[in-house]
Amino acid sequence: MKQTVQKPNYGFNQQELELAQGELKVALIFADYSSAAYSRGKLKHAIDARSKAKSLCMRATARLTAGNH
């Protein structure tokens, strides 16, 4: 019989944790796009993508810290 190991949630609501993880994954996509756009000289696209990545990181952080008060 195979035993499944649960990932620790460190006191976070599982749904909130999954949403924050999803937001951070999308933020990484925007950060990668920002870097690529910057290297191609597309500064407006790079700035916009970086702004979206930063916003998603802040939202994920707020989501996780709001649940732990």
Order of alpha helices (4+ residues) and beta strands (2+ residues): alpha-alpha
